[in-house]
Amino acid sequence: MNGDATLAKNPPCFLMCPPRHFAVTYSINPWMDPTSWAAGSVALHEEALAQWAGLRRALASTGAAVETLEPVAGLPDLVFTANGAVVLDRKAVLARFRHGERKREEPVFARAFATLKARGLLDDMIELPGEVVLEGAGDCIWDAARGMLWMGCGFRSDAAAAPVLEMEFGVPCVALPLADPRFYHLDTAFCALPDGTVVYYPGAFTEAARAAIAEYVPEAQRIALSQSDARHFAANAVYAGRTIILSSCSEVLRKTLEERGFTARRVSEKRRFGLLSDIAS
């Protein structure tokens, strides 16, 4: 079926949270530097606002729907809405965060998804069992071409979450152990595109994880990122139809994607914060 027709009939829905309170006030990954933020907070905050607005415009231009989560003072990372849940087939498995700074986001996301359910946009909400940790779609990516989930683990999420997702969604879930703390979530180093192409940075993964990727994804469908593209988080992208939205993309990567029939749309010249949103449903 024509991709544009499919998009028009079933537009993707994204959850976004304006970065009104976004700031780097603590450090839970190697990129977060509260001292540097404090030194240039006004300019950096304006940059975050501009990047967020650019992302929203880009999503809207594809015909995608956007739902908005009201920001909360004291929760600066609430803007990374992908981390709030894994959503598939109108069911949301709510996140449980590793770090205390982000655990305070859990009730906010729970209320937000309950509201979406009350409005008829979701059918069910599931809590993770016991103390299993899974940071939502930041560590869990749907591969539509293969009908499966890929799940990053090691830094922020537990490998034990994979069988939970398999049970709840009824699809395979392959756990990919992460090896480099700079790529602490799967979506910082891995993107599954609708035609079966996988964009990833091999250096972010353990040898076992790279072997698992090779087992499921033929070499012809793998795009291995350069270290430069990886460090600018080019894999941290979203797509709507055949349009891929990135905040960083080298010309080599752009050409590679275009050769596969995609339109690569970069929404920012700078790659300081990552995409301040992600797929929610």
C-alpha positions, 0 to 999 in steps of 0.5 A: 500500500502507498505509504502516504495513503497509509499515513493519511488513514492511520496517522502516528500519534506523538506525545510531547512535553514543552521544555518550559522547565527543562534544565540540566540540574543533575547528572545521570549520564555522561552528557549531563553537565550541570556546571556548563548549563548553569554558565549558559542557562538562558541561551541553552534554554532558549535553544531547547525551546527552539528545538522543541518547536522545530520538532513539533512543526516537523511532526505536524507537517507529516500529518502526524497527531501530537498530544501535549503533556503539561510540564511540571516544575522540578521535573526537567527530563519530563520532556523526554516523553518516550521514556514514559511508557511502551505503547503498542496496539493501544496498550501502554506498559508504564515505565519504571525509572532507574534513578531517583531523579526520574522516578518522580516522573512516574505518577505524572506519566501514569496520570497522562496515560490514564487521561489518554485512556479516558479519551479513548486513545488507549485501551489498557495500562499495565504496570511492570511487576515487582521491581523490574525497571524499564524506561519506556520507549527510550529502551524499547523500539518497535520493529514493524517490518519484523513484528517484534520489539528490540529492548536495550538493557544494562544501564537504565532497563533490566533484561528481565523486562523482555519476557514481560513485554512478550507476555503483554504484547504477544510479540517477540522481544530481543534484549540488546545489552548496551556497552557504552555509557554514552549510549545509555538508552537504546534509542540513542544508538538504534532506530528500526525503520518501516522497510526493515532497515536498522540504523545503529551504532555498533560500538554502543552494543556488546558483542552478544547484542551485535550478534543478535542484531546480525541474526535478525537483520541481514547486512543489506538492511543494516546501516552502521553509523559513523562515530561522528553521527553516533556522537551526535545521536543520529539514530535518535530519530522518529519517522512518519511514513517515509519521512525520518526526522532527526536533529542531526544527520551527516550528508553521507547518512542523508544520501544513504537514507534517500537511496532507500526511499526516505526523506531525511529531515533535520530539525536542528543544526545543533545536537545538544539535547536529543529529540525532546519527544518520541513516539507515544502511540 
